[in-house]
Amino acid sequence: MDLKILKKGETYIINVNGEMDLYNSYKLKELVMKMLEKNVKSLVINLQLVDYIDSSGIGALIYICSTMKKMNLKLAIANIHGSVKKVIELTKLMGYFPIANSIEEALLMVNE
């Protein structure tokens, strides 16, 4: 899994590439926690290039989402598709995560 960070205005976009599984989902969690320590207020996680997610990946997203909600920070998860979308639907988390269909929509969500 590769993680690349872009900055649009005050919002940071994390582009995730590869599989989010037991072996690497901790990387995303660690990166977000480091960013929160640096007072990042809004974040978009782009899953466009993620084709596989397991329970560890879902757990990392839940942890990030709940941490940011507690801190009153803005988060959007963009471009969920294919098997990743199926897993999130099966776990009934579509309503829990702030989901956007595109980066543009995600940026609007976090900048409201």
N, C-alpha and C positions, 0 to 999 in steps of 0.2 A: 504494500500500500504506500503510495506517494501522497504527500500533503504539500500543497502550494498555497501561499497566502497572497492575496491581492488586497489593495485598499481602494475603496471608492468613497471619497469624502471621509466621513467619520466611521464608516462601516468596513469591517474586514470580511473578506470572503475566503473561506477555506475550500479549495478544490481538492476533493478526495478522488484518488485514482487507484483502482484495484479492489481487492477483496477486504471487507471489514469482518475479520474473524478473530477467533481466540488468540491467534499469534500476533496480531497487530492492531486491534481496535484500541488498545491502551495508548497508542501513539497519538490518536486524535484527542483522547481525553486529556493526556498530559499537555499537549499543545494548547488546548482551550484553557486549561487551568493556568498555564504560564501567561496567556494573553489576558486573562481576567486579573491576574496580579498586576498587570501593567495598565489597569483601568480601561480596558476595552469595553465600550458600552453597548455596541451592537455587532451582531455576527450573523453571517449567512454560511451555512454548510451546504456546499454543492455536491450532490451525489450522482451527478450525470454520468460519471465514468466508473460507478460502482455497480458491478453485475452480481455480486454475491454478498449476503450479510447473514451472520449467524446470531445466536443469542448473545454472544459477547459484544457484537457490534450494536445490537439493539440496546443492550445494557449501557454501553458507552453513550449512546444518544439520549437515553432516559436520564442518565447521570448529568450530562451536560445541560439538558433541558430543565431539569428540576433545580440544579444549581443556579442557572441564570434566572429562573422564575423567582427563586428566593431572594436574589440580589436585585430584583426589578430591572433586569437588563433585557435587551431585545434580541431575539433569536428567530431565524427562519431556516427551514431545511428545504432546499430547492432541488428540482429535477429528479424526484423519486420515480423509478420506472421498473418495468419487468419484474423479476423475481424479488427484488428488494421491496417493491411496492406490495407484492403478494404477502411477503412475510409481515410487513407492517399492518396490512389489512387483517391477516389471520390473528395477529396478536392484539387486535382491536385498539391500536395506538394511533390510527389516523386522526382521531379527534384530540389526542393528547399533544401531538407534535404540531407546531406551527408550520404547516406545509405550503409551499408555493410551487407553481408549475414552471417558473422560470426565474433566472437571476433578477430580471427587472421587477417581477412581482414581489420577490423576496425583499429587494431593496425598498420597495414601497412599504411593505409590511413593517420593517424594522425602523423606518424613518418617519412613521406616523406621529 
